[in-house]
Structure formats: C-alpha cells, structure tokens
C-alpha cells in the first residue's frame, strides 16, 4: 500500500509539512517562530489559503510572534493592503544590502502602489531628466499608449538625432509637426523636455556617466546603465547584468502592486557593482 507521500504532489507535501509544523509550534509555544520563505513555490490561490491557515484560524500563529522571510510580495499585499480587516496588523519591512550592511526599511499600506502610480510619482520627483523619460516610457507601455509621444520618447532614449516613426514594419522620419505634437504631450508630464536638447545630453557619454555616478538608487542606475551602454562597445557587458535587465521588466509587468524602487533598493547590489565596473572602464576609455 502506498504511503501518503507517494500520492501527494511535491507542492501538496510542502503545504502539508507546513501545516504540521504550525501545529507543532503552537503546541510548543516558543517565544519566536521563524518561517524562511515558506510559500514562494505555491500559486496565488494556494499562497493566500496557506497564509490564511497560518495566521487566521483558531489554532494558528495568530497572536504569536512570527518572523516570515520571503522574496514574495503577494502576502504583503494581502495582509497589509487588501485584507487588513482579516489579519492582525502585521509589521512589514524590506531588507536591503547597503555595501555589506543589512538595512531594514519599513513598509506601510501607502508604500504599496501600482506601477503606473510609481512612475507618476517618480516623474514628479527631482530625479534626472533621462530617468524621468524612462519612467514615462514605462507608463506608456503599461497603458498600451504608443502614439506620437511614446514614439518620440523611445527615439530619445535610443539616441536618434532624427526621430523615426515605426509602423507596418517600416520606418520614416517624423515630421516637424509630429515632433511638436509629441513634445507638447510629453511636456504635460516633464515640462523641461526638449527633444534636440535632450539628444545633446544623452549622446554625451561624459555627462551620462556623471549622472550615473551621482545616482543613489540602484533601479535608476540600472536604467541609466542601459541607456549609456546602448551602442557602446568599449567594455564587455556581463551576461548576468543583461539577464537581470530583461527579467526586471517582466517583474514590473507581473505584479499589479509593487514597492517604489526609488525608495527600496529592489535591484541587488551585486548587479550595480557589475554595472559600476563597466562604467569605470567606459570612462577610462574616453578620457
């Protein structure tokens, strides 16, 4: 006769083991219970069901001190944003590595935002013009608004002195009227934007490197790095950085709610250190 483990899937066995651990911990009543990334392998429905089992049921961790470590943001959204009436108010924090020092930054309900709201907030901030344009392009992409303004923003970030319109598999130069129309729309978000002046900035490697070096936010540094390195072959880019850049966009698209990467260092320090090496090599090559 088959044992229980032979008829349960891997995920079901994990869930079963987690519930058994909960009952055992409740029985022993320790001062602190630590859960190390217990639910990231489950789908969305199972994640919520397990969190509810762990923290809402009568014989659960409710009322006990539990430290839950996770790479998964969904439990934070559930407990801190959507279902505050169902869970005892948790204390949530984001842990980040600042040059080898572990820093804890609190997360409140107001810190949980849609990516469109995050972009809007950061466009209004005192960040660089290049970074503001990156946030605006991401907004257009998420809203699937790919008109003249989006086309001009993309041309600017691709460093094209003469902006192009891409349609039906072909391209043509934008007319003066189309550029003016797009600039007028963009200026509703970024008042200081002027295409010709922006191109002079973005093709100036020395100025862009200074922007990169003065930026203290890893997410924005990564985008500046991406802009700087387009078309530059003076130093070798590592596969790990390119892979992370591609994955970062998928992460942004996957989650409705996120933390503002301008406040929380969502890009790991080791990625930025790889970028720093490339920028240093590029700066040396142009001096």
Secondary structure, 3 states (H helix, E strand, C coil): CCCHHHHCCHHHHHHHHHHHHHHHHHHHCCCCEEEECCCCCCCHHHHHHHHHHHHCCCCCCCCCCEEEECCCCHHHHHHHHHCCCCCCCCCEEEEEEECCEEEEEEECHHHCEEHHHHHHHHHCCCCCHHHHHHHHHHHHHHCCCCCHHHHHHHHHHCCCCCCEEEECCEEEECCHHHHHHHHHHHCCCCCCCCHHHHHHHHCCHHHHHHHHHHCCCHHHHHHHHHHHHCCCCCCCCCHHHHHHHHHHHHHHHHCCEECCCCCCCCCCHHHHHHHHHHHHHHHHHHC
